[in-house]
Amino acid sequence: MARLLLTIHSMIKQTEIVKKEIKVLYNGSLKKPHNVAKEHPKLYLKARKLFGSWRKALETCGIDYEKARNHKKWSREKIVKAIKELSLINSHSLRLKDLRKEGMISIISAAQYHFGSWRKAVESSGICYTSVRRNGKIKNETEHLLCHLGEK
């Protein structure tokens, strides 16, 4: 019985230590689970062993796992909406190379996954890809209509 109590006490102490380390790690910034597993493997494995998963470990510490993942879940609708919003910003280009330079890999990857290509995603948003590819963005409504009619 005493041995069992000692084991339980030890596990509680380990759990508190791991929780404290996680809170210190996440103090002020959110780390992706993948990065924590690479940069702090002992903590990551210990937390998974004690809590059953990294998600449960974070939630036990009062940290929102989905925010920590920092991984937006994209749908076709969200992609179309994001492309339309980007197209409305006058200074924003929809060219692939420009978006990559700006670090917008997430939307590009999601578009390629859900639509098969960036072009198909842009066209599904009602935007003429030919004009976007040529100029980076639609300059005006006339150009947009002409592009859709195939006259430009």
Secondary structure, 3 states (H helix, E strand, C coil): CHHHHHHHHHHHHHHHHHHHHHHHHCCCCCCCHHHHHHHCHHHHHHHHHHHCCHHHHHHHCCCCHHHHHCCCCCCHHHHHHHHHHHHHCCCCCCCHHHHHHCCCHHHHHHHHHHHCCHHHHHHHCCCCHHHHHHHCCCCCHHHHHHHHHCCC
